[in-house]
Amino acid sequence: MSGFKNQREYFRHLRGLGPLPEGFRAGTTSFTFMPAERPSEEPYRMDLSAVVLDEPTDVFAGAFTRNAVPGAPILIARERIGKPRMQGVLINNRISNVAASGGRATAERLAAEAGRLLGIDGSLLFPSSTGIIGWALPETEMTAALPDLARNLGGDPRRDGLPLDIARAIMTTDSFPKIRVRSIGAGRIMAIAKGAGMIEPNMATMLVFILTDLDIPRDVLREVLVQSLDGGFNAISVDGDQSTSDMVLAFSSRRFPVELGDFRREFIGLCRDLSLDIVRNGEGTGHVMEISVSGDADADFLRMIGRAVGNSPLVKTAVYGNDPNVGRILSAVGDCAGNAGRSIDSRRLTISIGGHRVFADGVFTISRETEEILAGYLAEQSQNPRISGYPQNDNLVKIAIDLGGEGGKAERIYASDLGHEYVSENADYRT
Amino acid sequence: MSGFKNQREYFRHLRGLGPLPEGFRAGTTSFTFMPAERPSEEPYRMDLSAVVLDEPTDVFAGAFTRNAVPGAPILIARERIGKPRMQGVLINNRISNVAASGGRATAERLAAEAGRLLGIDGSLLFPSSTGIIGWALPETEMTAALPDLARNLGGDPRRDGLPLDIARAIMTTDSFPKIRVRSIGAGRIMAIAKGAGMIEPNMATMLVFILTDLDIPRDVLREVLVQSLDGGFNAISVDGDQSTSDMVLAFSSRRFPVELGDFRREFIGLCRDLSLDIVRNGEGTGHVMEISVSGDADADFLRMIGRAVGNSPLVKTAVYGNDPNVGRILSAVGDCAGNAGRSIDSRRLTISIGGHRVFADGVFTISRETEEILAGYLAEQSQNPRISGYPQNDNLVKIAIDLGGEGGKAERIYASDLGHEYVSENADYRT
């Protein structure tokens, strides 16, 4: 399945996930601690999780934030991604281990100790962290929690609820757990994500862990992961910010044969579905926009235009208010192109909203009647942003922009709107 | 004067403007019309204004939006800026004449008719429009209003209230009139602006008209105008959007001699002051940030970093909430540099807020105590965004970023915060 029309379908999807792919084990634990940086406050809760393969694998891949001041886990992962084999990941939420003194050594010690308790080489684990920037990991408390984590990893690895437990344990301000799964023959691809929740001095960090028991070569997995990014995890935008900790990791336990074409298609489709779950999860998201841009041979330029429209605060607030505001879309397109030193022939440019043509031949083609129809269309695509928790539908506000030149296929960007709930979530935490 | 500590000082500034510089006349009128695009609504009000020189001048200059789908007035102005002489500008608010059928011919006919009534060549007038995108100018009603405008231009050109009348007549959703003036010897430079008000299908259009009776050569005026942009009108950001209609025009009536160095210094200072007025005027602005970036030889890169911080919705909402959120600033810096393919040595990077060092040597240097001091600092710099109208102070939230490399002077960007009032202003117009 790729979509869901209502919450009931989303719940059915979560209930029908099945166990982890074969050859993987996972576990989670939680504890509270008093952060040194905020001594007078209530205790903080941290979840600690691990996903490991039964044996080390040479089939693993990763993609990491391009942020120029990345966190310690990213610095370690960039090194370990070049190793011949890896065996899993150790994950914590609450503190991201970015810009904290000695953060790198702490992460390495925790992975070593987790490995010792699990009977595997700790340098074969990727550390992965999300949460507050600038604070130190509570190493003492985390170390004390590792034996419990190791015990939980010793439970039944085929338990149906295990994937959902992991998805819940890596959440920070996420409003619902995000997992997608696809089957090919006897094997499966399962992807677990957190992302797009923003609160406290925290980032919209995206963590994605993709587990498969399908046997593909290492270079195929690495190639397919890169291919999946443009239409998937790199095509989404909530704030326009790329966090210091974004990380996508994929592992194969190599249990079942698969046609490479099938694997590629299902892997890319799964990543796109999960990307949409992440955008929909943005705190206070009322609408998800699909901005499709065509009519130029330069795919990078098409994506840049889509991103400019999706990141424009004026477009985002208009969509939030169910306002089919053609002027703001037009201006964002022209602003982006102008800044990039590219000209646009406005007589060949067309813009549509929800399939209705609203701009052509250099002028608005929206009547008062169409405007009312489109305001209704926008309202129909919305979720109530005041109802948090599981998504109410998988509707998209479709904005199509054709630049009018020669070009291949359309590029698509997915973006959230911007409303009062976003401001409250991101500004009001001290009140 | 360049600053004002409270509303009383701002009112004193407005009362002390004096008349237009010598050699200029101005007038304004207003009328209502029923827009064809929204037949069932209330009548709309439009203000129509003109500022003209007593004789055509060869000393004029202009800077225009780089938006790739500009409005008809911009297309006409880009041509007329190359003419040997010009004599003034005809300005309307309410409708921006962008992407409207036949918009260019309409603007040219209106300028021709205004010129005929004023006894000057209409092709020596720049048309200038701001307001709703996509609608046609109400040409019939505007033409009918031109005789009244011409009569008003026949009044006393030395009247003290005239500059303020023009500043008020070009406002759209601006919350206060914006004028700055500087004297050098017997002559003056006066600049009148609108901008940064956003509502309806309207853009944050900035219009600036700079009038001087100081006698400088044409090429000096053009050069100084370009020099003023980097630290002035190009250094400000409310939405990150550049509208389809942004326009800066400058004219000299060449009445009084001036040292070119004096002129340059006062002109650039005046443009910076007026730029800050425009940011402060953003609907719902609670804080104005001054983001100063140093430590790299590439000034464009420094400005790009400053803009990324000032445009980050996460930084903007944190500042709105008086939250000294170092993580979001750090992440915005790293995100921008990473996307530009530039590395940052985080051990040499420093960040300060309000003069307090909050990041150095790769780690946060903010204690719980400093955090409370800085939250207080942010609150002190704020205006109450719920009180519209004249600005309550000229305070700035000072964020200083040093990239740690070799570099010359700091580049400064000025940006507004983002809060509930911004969302209401931009999303709720249908309610």
Chai-1 contact restraints between the chains, C-beta under 6 A:
chainA,res_idxA,chainB,res_idxB,connection_type,confidence,min_distance_angstrom,max_distance_angstrom,comment,restraint_id
A,R38,B,R368,contact,1.0,0.0,6.0,A-B,restraint_1
A,R66,B,G338,contact,1.0,0.0,6.0,A-B,restraint_2
A,N67,B,G334,contact,1.0,0.0,6.0,A-B,restraint_3
A,N67,B,D335,contact,1.0,0.0,6.0,A-B,restraint_4
A,N67,B,G338,contact,1.0,0.0,6.0,A-B,restraint_5
A,A68,B,G334,contact,1.0,0.0,6.0,A-B,restraint_6
A,A68,B,A337,contact,1.0,0.0,6.0,A-B,restraint_7
A,A68,B,G338,contact,1.0,0.0,6.0,A-B,restraint_8
A,A68,B,S343,contact,1.0,0.0,6.0,A-B,restraint_9
A,A68,B,I344,contact,1.0,0.0,6.0,A-B,restraint_10
A,V69,B,L330,contact,1.0,0.0,6.0,A-B,restraint_11
A,V69,B,G334,contact,1.0,0.0,6.0,A-B,restraint_12
A,V69,B,I344,contact,1.0,0.0,6.0,A-B,restraint_13
A,V69,B,S346,contact,1.0,0.0,6.0,A-B,restraint_14
A,A99,B,V363,contact,1.0,0.0,6.0,A-B,restraint_15
A,A99,B,F364,contact,1.0,0.0,6.0,A-B,restraint_16
A,S101,B,V363,contact,1.0,0.0,6.0,A-B,restraint_17
A,I133,B,G327,contact,1.0,0.0,6.0,A-B,restraint_18
A,G134,B,V326,contact,1.0,0.0,6.0,A-B,restraint_19
A,G134,B,G327,contact,1.0,0.0,6.0,A-B,restraint_20
A,G134,B,F364,contact,1.0,0.0,6.0,A-B,restraint_21
A,P201,B,N325,contact,1.0,0.0,6.0,A-B,restraint_22
A,P201,B,G327,contact,1.0,0.0,6.0,A-B,restraint_23
A,M203,B,S331,contact,1.0,0.0,6.0,A-B,restraint_24
A,D239,B,P313,contact,1.0,0.0,6.0,A-B,restraint_25
A,D239,B,L314,contact,1.0,0.0,6.0,A-B,restraint_26
A,D241,B,S312,contact,1.0,0.0,6.0,A-B,restraint_27
A,D241,B,L314,contact,1.0,0.0,6.0,A-B,restraint_28
A,D241,B,D335,contact,1.0,0.0,6.0,A-B,restraint_29
A,Q242,B,D335,contact,1.0,0.0,6.0,A-B,restraint_30
A,S243,B,S331,contact,1.0,0.0,6.0,A-B,restraint_31
A,T244,B,S331,contact,1.0,0.0,6.0,A-B,restraint_32
A,T244,B,G334,contact,1.0,0.0,6.0,A-B,restraint_33
A,S312,B,D241,contact,1.0,0.0,6.0,A-B,restraint_34
A,P313,B,D239,contact,1.0,0.0,6.0,A-B,restraint_35
A,L314,B,D239,contact,1.0,0.0,6.0,A-B,restraint_36
A,L314,B,D241,contact,1.0,0.0,6.0,A-B,restraint_37
A,T317,B,V423,contact,1.0,0.0,6.0,A-B,restraint_38
A,T317,B,N426,contact,1.0,0.0,6.0,A-B,restraint_39
A,T317,B,A427,contact,1.0,0.0,6.0,A-B,restraint_40
A,Y320,B,A427,contact,1.0,0.0,6.0,A-B,restraint_41
A,G321,B,A427,contact,1.0,0.0,6.0,A-B,restraint_42
A,G321,B,D428,contact,1.0,0.0,6.0,A-B,restraint_43
A,N325,B,P201,contact,1.0,0.0,6.0,A-B,restraint_44
A,V326,B,G134,contact,1.0,0.0,6.0,A-B,restraint_45
A,G327,B,I133,contact,1.0,0.0,6.0,A-B,restraint_46
A,G327,B,G134,contact,1.0,0.0,6.0,A-B,restraint_47
A,G327,B,P201,contact,1.0,0.0,6.0,A-B,restraint_48
A,L330,B,V69,contact,1.0,0.0,6.0,A-B,restraint_49
A,S331,B,M203,contact,1.0,0.0,6.0,A-B,restraint_50
A,S331,B,S243,contact,1.0,0.0,6.0,A-B,restraint_51
A,S331,B,T244,contact,1.0,0.0,6.0,A-B,restraint_52
A,G334,B,N67,contact,1.0,0.0,6.0,A-B,restraint_53
A,G334,B,A68,contact,1.0,0.0,6.0,A-B,restraint_54
A,G334,B,V69,contact,1.0,0.0,6.0,A-B,restraint_55
A,G334,B,T244,contact,1.0,0.0,6.0,A-B,restraint_56
A,D335,B,N67,contact,1.0,0.0,6.0,A-B,restraint_57
A,D335,B,D241,contact,1.0,0.0,6.0,A-B,restraint_58
A,D335,B,Q242,contact,1.0,0.0,6.0,A-B,restraint_59
A,A337,B,A68,contact,1.0,0.0,6.0,A-B,restraint_60
A,G338,B,R66,contact,1.0,0.0,6.0,A-B,restraint_61
A,G338,B,N67,contact,1.0,0.0,6.0,A-B,restraint_62
A,G338,B,A68,contact,1.0,0.0,6.0,A-B,restraint_63
A,S343,B,A68,contact,1.0,0.0,6.0,A-B,restraint_64
A,I344,B,A68,contact,1.0,0.0,6.0,A-B,restraint_65
A,I344,B,V69,contact,1.0,0.0,6.0,A-B,restraint_66
A,S346,B,V69,contact,1.0,0.0,6.0,A-B,restraint_67
A,V363,B,A99,contact,1.0,0.0,6.0,A-B,restraint_68
A,V363,B,S101,contact,1.0,0.0,6.0,A-B,restraint_69
A,F364,B,A99,contact,1.0,0.0,6.0,A-B,restraint_70
A,F364,B,G134,contact,1.0,0.0,6.0,A-B,restraint_71
A,R368,B,R38,contact,1.0,0.0,6.0,A-B,restraint_72
A,G419,B,V423,contact,1.0,0.0,6.0,A-B,restraint_73
A,H420,B,H420,contact,1.0,0.0,6.0,A-B,restraint_74
A,H420,B,V423,contact,1.0,0.0,6.0,A-B,restraint_75
A,V423,B,T317,contact,1.0,0.0,6.0,A-B,restraint_76
A,V423,B,G419,contact,1.0,0.0,6.0,A-B,restraint_77
A,V423,B,H420,contact,1.0,0.0,6.0,A-B,restraint_78
A,V423,B,V423,contact,1.0,0.0,6.0,A-B,restraint_79
A,N426,B,T317,contact,1.0,0.0,6.0,A-B,restraint_80
A,A427,B,T317,contact,1.0,0.0,6.0,A-B,restraint_81
A,A427,B,Y320,contact,1.0,0.0,6.0,A-B,restraint_82
A,A427,B,G321,contact,1.0,0.0,6.0,A-B,restraint_83
A,D428,B,G321,contact,1.0,0.0,6.0,A-B,restraint_84
